[in-house]
Amino acid sequence: MNMAQHRYTLLTASLLCALPAVAQQSPYYLGASLGVTHVSNIYRNTPGQPTNDDNVTTATLLAGLDQRIGRQRLFGDASIRANHYENNRSLRNNGYALNAGVDWQTIERLSGQLSVNSNRSLAQFNPGNGAPNITKKNIEQTDQARASVRYGLVSLLSLEGSLTHRRRDYSASEYDRYDYSQNTVSLGLTWRPSSALSLGVAGRYSDGKYPRFRTVATGFEADEYTRKDIDLTGTWVASGASTLAGRLSFGKRDASQATSRDFSGGTGSISWKWQPSAKLLINSNLMRDSGDETSFLAIGSIGGISSDYSRITTSASVNASYELTGKIVLDAGLNFADRDLTDSFGTNTVKSGDKSTSLSFGGRWAVTRSATVGCQLNRDKRTGLSTLSTPYSANSYGCYAQMMVR
């Protein structure tokens, strides 16, 4: 998890872990959380430069549902946050996260999903890849809408298609060139020889645009790009305790302006969910893709997102939860990212890279069925010194309390 999202990092783990349990007990829930976090090096300054520490208080309201109506299923999670900085008052902000949709199916072979995801939060400081290292409040708004349809051709084979729209906007004018929108269409076949295995192949086409990529005499010049991929996918439920899911893609990206970010070759991801015992759960993931894609991995989640402007990012993560007792759970996480960065300055193209490592450790105690308290520690470090990225390190620690009504 990126430390730039320190405003509500300490709330995320407990809230996300609590939601599945909520859905099992009742189709609806309401909740509230209050957390206090001490954050070092808020602006992610390079070692040797002045650091700016602060105490951040985050108040969160939550609501959600997971309700079946006949063959259909309605689901949704929403949170509203107020982030109060004790010293850096200009950074005080309100944000929200939304993840909602409907799973639908007909009596025959047709089914699908409609979903919307949205996040509003304070943008991360010093994100790298030539982005301005500003210290003023910069609100990031990220949205996604997706529609997917599945048609069963025969008992084991189905035709699947999807349409996705994404967009990202910033309030600070210094980030105009990173405003972004993308439309994607995918169509393919999925074969399910058993309940434990599914294999798929699909063609994917994306059309994206950075509408204010470059300032010119008449206003702005856009950077438009297209991306074409062939996706090979698979999911294998090895046992009741182990599930593997992966994607291998072969594609090409072509841009009208930022041609240095073009690429041709393989991308993909593989994830493994392993629960060796009733007390221990481990989720691991390995991924290689462009920043356009990795930026939207966590959209709609309570913890917010971390935008990436890289040509290619290779990342690995391992997150574990251990039930120490019936009321106490320990959480730990390790995340690593290696970015291939490139940007253009006039007629010059600059290429470099950086590496980031994030560590987290926390614990939560279910005081009652409705009340939870917990604490968490985070350590974040980035290496790499160039025009496009500067190194930094930062820490945070704090505690929270949460109430849920089911």
C-alpha positions as CSV (number, residue, x, y, z in Angstrom):
1,M,0.0,0.0,0.0
2,N,1.4,3.4,-1.0
3,M,2.2,5.6,2.0
4,A,1.0,8.7,0.1
5,Q,-2.5,7.6,1.1
6,H,-1.7,8.0,4.8
7,R,-4.9,10.0,5.3
8,Y,-6.9,6.8,5.9
9,T,-4.4,3.9,5.6
10,L,-5.0,2.8,9.2
11,L,-8.7,2.3,8.6
12,T,-8.5,0.3,5.4
13,A,-7.4,-3.1,6.6
14,S,-10.0,-3.5,9.3
15,L,-12.8,-2.1,7.2
16,L,-12.1,-4.3,4.3
17,C,-11.8,-7.4,6.5
18,A,-15.1,-6.5,8.3
19,L,-17.2,-6.2,5.1
20,P,-17.4,-9.9,4.1
21,A,-18.5,-10.8,7.6
22,V,-21.1,-8.1,7.5
23,A,-22.5,-9.5,4.2
24,Q,-22.8,-13.0,5.7
25,Q,-24.9,-11.8,8.7
26,S,-27.1,-9.2,7.1
27,P,-27.6,-7.8,3.6
28,Y,-27.2,-4.3,4.9
29,Y,-24.7,-2.5,7.2
30,L,-24.0,1.0,8.6
31,G,-20.8,2.0,10.3
32,A,-18.5,4.8,11.5
33,S,-14.8,4.9,12.2
34,L,-12.4,7.4,13.8
35,G,-8.6,7.1,13.4
36,V,-5.6,9.2,14.3
37,T,-2.3,8.8,12.4
38,H,1.1,10.4,12.9
39,V,2.7,10.8,9.4
40,S,6.4,11.6,8.7
41,N,7.6,13.4,5.6
42,I,4.1,14.2,4.3
43,Y,5.4,15.8,1.0
44,R,7.8,12.9,0.3
45,N,10.8,15.1,0.2
46,T,14.3,13.7,-0.7
47,P,16.7,13.0,2.2
48,G,18.5,16.2,3.2
49,Q,15.5,18.4,2.5
50,P,13.2,19.6,5.3
51,T,10.5,17.1,6.3
52,N,7.0,17.9,7.4
53,D,5.4,15.7,10.0
54,D,1.7,15.9,11.0
55,N,-1.1,14.2,12.9
56,V,-4.1,13.3,10.7
57,T,-7.5,12.6,12.1
58,T,-9.9,10.7,9.8
59,A,-13.6,10.3,10.4
60,T,-15.4,7.9,8.2
61,L,-19.1,6.9,7.6
62,L,-19.8,3.6,5.9
63,A,-22.8,1.9,4.3
64,G,-23.4,-1.1,2.1
65,L,-25.6,-3.9,0.9
66,D,-25.4,-7.4,-0.6
67,Q,-28.9,-8.4,-1.5
68,R,-30.3,-11.1,-3.8
69,I,-33.6,-10.4,-5.5
70,G,-34.6,-13.6,-7.4
71,R,-31.9,-14.3,-9.9
72,Q,-30.4,-10.8,-9.5
73,R,-27.9,-9.6,-6.9
74,L,-27.4,-6.0,-5.8
75,F,-24.2,-5.0,-4.1
76,G,-22.5,-1.9,-2.9
77,D,-20.0,-0.4,-0.5
78,A,-19.7,3.4,0.1
79,S,-17.6,5.5,2.5
80,I,-17.4,9.2,3.2
81,R,-14.3,10.6,4.8
82,A,-13.2,13.8,6.5
83,N,-9.5,14.2,6.8
84,H,-8.2,16.8,9.4
85,Y,-4.5,17.8,9.4
86,E,-3.4,19.3,12.6
87,N,-0.6,21.6,11.3
88,N,-1.0,21.6,7.5
89,R,-4.5,23.0,7.5
90,S,-4.5,23.7,3.8
91,L,-4.5,19.9,3.2
92,R,-7.8,19.3,5.0
93,N,-10.2,17.6,2.7
94,N,-13.2,15.4,2.3
95,G,-13.3,12.3,0.2
96,Y,-15.3,9.2,-0.6
97,A,-15.1,5.7,-2.2
98,L,-17.9,3.9,-4.0
99,N,-18.1,0.3,-5.3
100,A,-21.6,-0.7,-6.5
101,G,-23.4,-2.8,-9.1
102,V,-25.8,-5.6,-10.1
103,D,-25.2,-9.2,-11.1
104,W,-28.0,-10.2,-13.4
105,Q,-29.1,-13.3,-15.3
106,T,-32.0,-14.5,-17.4
107,I,-33.8,-17.9,-17.4
108,E,-31.8,-18.9,-20.4
109,R,-28.0,-18.6,-21.1
110,L,-27.6,-14.9,-20.7
111,S,-26.0,-13.2,-17.6
112,G,-23.7,-10.3,-16.8
113,Q,-22.8,-7.4,-14.5
114,L,-23.1,-3.7,-14.4
115,S,-20.8,-1.8,-12.0
116,V,-19.6,1.6,-11.1
117,N,-16.5,2.6,-9.0
118,S,-15.4,6.0,-7.8
119,N,-12.8,7.6,-5.6
120,R,-12.1,11.1,-4.5
121,S,-9.1,11.8,-2.3
122,L,-6.0,14.0,-1.8
123,A,-3.6,13.1,-4.6
124,Q,-0.2,11.5,-3.6
125,F,2.7,13.8,-3.3
126,N,5.9,13.4,-5.3
127,P,4.6,10.6,-7.5
128,G,7.6,10.6,-9.9
129,N,7.8,10.3,-13.7
130,G,8.3,14.1,-14.0
131,A,5.0,15.0,-12.2
132,P,5.3,18.3,-10.3
133,N,6.3,18.0,-6.7
134,I,3.8,20.5,-5.4
135,T,2.8,20.9,-1.7
136,K,-0.7,22.4,-2.1
137,K,-4.0,20.5,-1.9
138,N,-4.6,18.6,-5.1
139,I,-7.8,16.5,-5.2
140,E,-7.8,13.5,-7.4
141,Q,-11.1,12.2,-8.8
142,T,-11.1,8.7,-10.4
143,D,-14.2,7.0,-11.9
144,Q,-14.9,3.7,-13.7
145,A,-18.1,2.2,-15.3
146,R,-18.2,-1.3,-16.6
147,A,-20.7,-3.6,-18.3
148,S,-20.1,-7.2,-19.0
149,V,-22.2,-9.9,-20.7
150,R,-21.8,-13.7,-20.8
151,Y,-23.7,-16.0,-23.2
152,G,-23.5,-19.8,-22.8
153,L,-22.9,-21.3,-26.2
154,V,-22.8,-24.9,-24.9
155,S,-22.5,-26.4,-21.4
156,L,-18.7,-25.8,-21.2
157,L,-18.2,-22.9,-23.5
158,S,-19.4,-19.3,-23.2
159,L,-19.0,-16.0,-25.2
160,E,-18.0,-13.1,-23.0
161,G,-17.8,-9.3,-23.8
162,S,-17.3,-6.1,-21.8
163,L,-17.2,-2.4,-22.2
164,T,-15.3,-0.2,-19.7
165,H,-15.0,3.6,-19.4
166,R,-12.4,5.2,-17.1
167,R,-11.4,8.8,-16.3
168,R,-9.1,10.7,-13.9
169,D,-9.1,14.4,-13.1
170,Y,-7.0,16.7,-10.8
171,S,-7.9,20.0,-9.2
172,A,-4.4,21.5,-9.4
173,S,-3.6,23.1,-12.7
174,E,0.0,21.8,-12.4
175,Y,-1.5,18.3,-13.1
176,D,-3.5,19.2,-16.2
177,R,-1.4,17.0,-18.4
178,Y,-2.3,13.9,-16.2
179,D,-6.1,14.2,-16.7
180,Y,-7.1,11.1,-18.5
181,S,-9.9,9.1,-20.1
182,Q,-10.1,5.6,-21.7
183,N,-12.6,3.4,-23.3
184,T,-12.0,-0.4,-23.6
185,V,-13.9,-3.2,-25.4
186,S,-13.1,-6.9,-24.9
187,L,-14.6,-10.0,-26.6
188,G,-13.6,-13.6,-26.1
189,L,-14.4,-17.2,-25.2
190,T,-14.2,-19.0,-21.9
191,W,-14.0,-22.7,-21.4
192,R,-15.0,-24.3,-18.1
193,P,-14.2,-28.0,-18.2
194,S,-14.9,-28.3,-14.4
195,S,-16.0,-26.2,-11.5
196,A,-12.3,-25.9,-10.5
197,L,-10.8,-24.7,-13.8
198,S,-11.6,-22.0,-16.4
199,L,-9.5,-21.0,-19.4
200,G,-10.2,-18.0,-21.6
201,V,-8.9,-16.1,-24.7
202,A,-10.1,-12.6,-25.7
203,G,-9.2,-9.7,-27.8
204,R,-9.0,-6.2,-26.1
205,Y,-8.9,-2.8,-27.7
206,S,-8.4,0.5,-25.7
207,D,-8.7,4.1,-26.9
208,G,-7.3,6.6,-24.4
209,K,-6.7,10.3,-24.3
210,Y,-4.8,12.9,-22.2
211,P,-6.8,16.0,-23.3
212,R,-4.4,18.6,-21.8
213,F,-1.1,16.9,-22.3
214,R,0.8,19.9,-23.7
215,T,0.2,23.7,-23.6
216,V,0.2,25.4,-27.0
217,A,-0.6,28.9,-28.2
218,T,-4.2,28.0,-28.9
219,G,-4.8,26.2,-25.6
220,F,-4.0,22.5,-25.1
221,E,-2.7,19.7,-27.3
222,A,-4.0,16.2,-26.6
223,D,-2.1,13.0,-26.4
224,E,-4.2,10.2,-27.8
225,Y,-3.3,6.5,-27.9
226,T,-4.6,3.1,-28.8
227,R,-3.7,-0.3,-27.3
228,K,-4.5,-3.7,-28.7
229,D,-4.1,-6.9,-26.7
230,I,-4.7,-10.6,-26.9
231,D,-5.5,-11.9,-23.3
232,L,-5.0,-15.5,-22.2
233,T,-6.7,-16.0,-18.8
234,G,-7.1,-18.9,-16.3
235,T,-8.5,-19.6,-12.9
236,W,-7.7,-22.9,-11.0
237,V,-9.2,-23.8,-7.7
238,A,-6.5,-26.2,-6.6
239,S,-8.3,-27.0,-3.4
240,G,-10.6,-25.5,-0.9
241,A,-7.5,-23.7,0.5
242,S,-5.8,-22.6,-2.7
243,T,-6.9,-20.6,-5.7
244,L,-4.7,-19.4,-8.6
245,A,-5.8,-16.8,-11.2
246,G,-3.7,-15.4,-14.0
247,R,-3.6,-13.4,-17.2
248,L,-0.9,-13.3,-20.0
249,S,-1.3,-10.6,-22.6
250,F,0.5,-9.8,-25.8
251,G,-0.1,-6.3,-27.1
252,K,1.0,-3.0,-28.5
253,R,0.5,0.6,-27.4
254,D,0.8,3.6,-29.8
255,A,0.5,7.3,-28.8
256,S,0.2,10.4,-30.9
257,Q,2.5,12.6,-28.7
258,A,4.1,10.7,-25.8
259,T,5.6,8.1,-28.1
260,S,8.3,7.3,-25.5
261,R,5.7,5.5,-23.5
262,D,4.8,3.2,-26.4
263,F,5.6,-0.5,-25.9
264,S,5.1,-3.8,-27.6
265,G,5.3,-7.1,-25.9
266,G,4.0,-9.1,-23.0
267,T,2.1,-8.0,-19.8
268,G,0.1,-9.9,-17.3
269,S,-0.5,-10.9,-13.7
270,I,-0.9,-13.9,-11.4
271,S,-2.5,-14.0,-8.0
272,W,-2.6,-16.8,-5.4
273,K,-5.0,-16.9,-2.5
274,W,-3.9,-19.5,0.1
275,Q,-5.6,-20.4,3.3
276,P,-3.5,-23.2,4.9
277,S,-5.5,-23.2,8.1
278,A,-8.6,-21.6,9.5
279,K,-6.5,-19.0,11.2
280,L,-4.1,-17.9,8.4
281,L,-4.9,-16.3,5.0
282,I,-2.3,-15.2,2.5
283,N,-2.9,-13.2,-0.7
284,S,0.0,-12.8,-3.1
285,N,0.2,-11.1,-6.5
286,L,2.7,-10.5,-9.3
287,M,2.0,-8.1,-12.1
288,R,3.6,-6.4,-15.1
289,D,1.6,-3.7,-16.9
290,S,1.5,0.0,-17.9
291,G,0.7,2.7,-15.4
292,D,-2.5,3.4,-17.3
293,E,-3.7,0.0,-16.1
294,T,-2.1,-0.4,-12.6
295,S,-3.6,3.0,-11.5
296,F,-7.1,1.5,-11.5
297,L,-6.4,-1.7,-9.6
298,A,-7.8,-0.5,-6.3
299,I,-10.5,1.9,-7.6
300,G,-13.6,1.8,-5.4
301,S,-11.8,0.5,-2.4
302,I,-12.0,2.2,1.0
303,G,-8.2,2.7,1.0
304,G,-8.2,4.8,-2.2
305,I,-5.9,4.4,-5.1
306,S,-2.3,5.2,-6.1
307,S,-1.9,6.7,-9.5
308,D,1.0,5.5,-11.7
309,Y,2.4,7.3,-14.8
310,S,5.0,4.7,-15.7
311,R,5.6,3.1,-19.1
312,I,5.8,-0.3,-17.4
313,T,5.5,-1.2,-13.7
314,T,6.5,-4.7,-12.4
315,S,5.1,-5.2,-8.9
316,A,4.8,-7.9,-6.3
317,S,2.8,-8.1,-3.1
318,V,2.2,-10.4,-0.2
319,N,-0.5,-9.7,2.4
320,A,-1.3,-12.0,5.3
321,S,-3.9,-12.1,8.1
322,Y,-3.5,-14.4,11.2
323,E,-6.3,-15.0,13.7
324,L,-4.4,-15.0,17.0
325,T,-7.6,-15.6,19.0
326,G,-11.3,-15.5,18.3
327,K,-11.2,-11.7,18.7
328,I,-7.6,-10.6,17.8
329,V,-6.3,-10.6,14.2
330,L,-2.8,-9.6,13.1
331,D,-2.1,-8.2,9.6
332,A,1.1,-7.8,7.7
333,G,2.0,-6.7,4.1
334,L,5.0,-6.3,1.8
335,N,4.7,-4.5,-1.5
336,F,7.4,-3.9,-4.1
337,A,7.3,-2.0,-7.4
338,D,9.9,-1.5,-10.1
339,R,8.9,1.2,-12.6
340,D,10.2,2.0,-16.1
341,L,9.8,5.8,-16.4
342,T,10.0,8.0,-19.4
343,D,8.9,11.5,-20.3
344,S,9.5,14.2,-22.9
345,F,10.8,17.7,-22.3
346,G,10.7,19.7,-25.5
347,T,12.6,17.6,-28.1
348,N,14.4,15.6,-25.4
349,T,13.2,12.2,-24.1
350,V,14.3,11.2,-20.6
351,K,14.3,7.6,-19.4
352,S,14.9,6.3,-15.9
353,G,13.4,4.2,-13.3
354,D,12.7,3.8,-9.6
355,K,12.0,1.1,-7.0
356,S,9.5,1.3,-4.1
357,T,9.0,-0.9,-1.1
358,S,6.2,-0.7,1.4
359,L,5.9,-2.6,4.7
360,S,2.9,-2.7,7.0
361,F,2.0,-4.4,10.3
362,G,-1.1,-4.1,12.3
363,G,-3.5,-5.7,14.7
364,R,-7.3,-5.4,15.4
365,W,-9.4,-6.5,18.3
366,A,-13.1,-7.2,18.1
367,V,-14.2,-5.7,21.4
368,T,-17.8,-6.7,20.7
369,R,-19.7,-7.9,17.7
370,S,-20.2,-4.2,16.7
371,A,-17.0,-2.6,17.9
372,T,-13.4,-3.0,16.7
373,V,-10.2,-1.2,17.7
374,G,-6.8,-1.5,16.1
375,C,-3.4,0.0,15.3
376,Q,-1.0,-0.1,12.4
377,L,2.6,0.7,11.5
378,N,3.7,1.6,7.9
379,R,7.1,2.1,6.3
380,D,7.6,3.3,2.8
381,K,10.8,3.8,0.8
382,R,11.6,4.8,-2.8
383,T,15.0,4.6,-4.4
384,G,16.2,6.2,-7.7
385,L,17.6,9.6,-8.4
386,S,16.9,11.3,-11.8
387,T,15.0,14.1,-13.4
388,L,11.9,11.9,-13.3
389,S,12.0,10.4,-9.8
390,T,13.6,11.3,-6.5
391,P,14.1,9.0,-3.4
392,Y,12.3,9.4,-0.1
393,S,11.3,7.5,3.0
394,A,8.3,7.9,5.2
395,N,6.7,6.3,8.3
396,S,3.3,6.4,9.9
397,Y,1.6,4.9,12.9
398,G,-1.7,5.3,14.6
399,C,-4.9,3.7,15.9
400,Y,-8.6,3.7,15.1
401,A,-12.0,2.7,16.5
402,Q,-14.9,1.4,14.4
403,M,-18.6,0.7,15.0
404,M,-20.9,-1.3,12.8
405,V,-24.7,-1.8,12.8
406,R,-25.9,-4.8,10.9
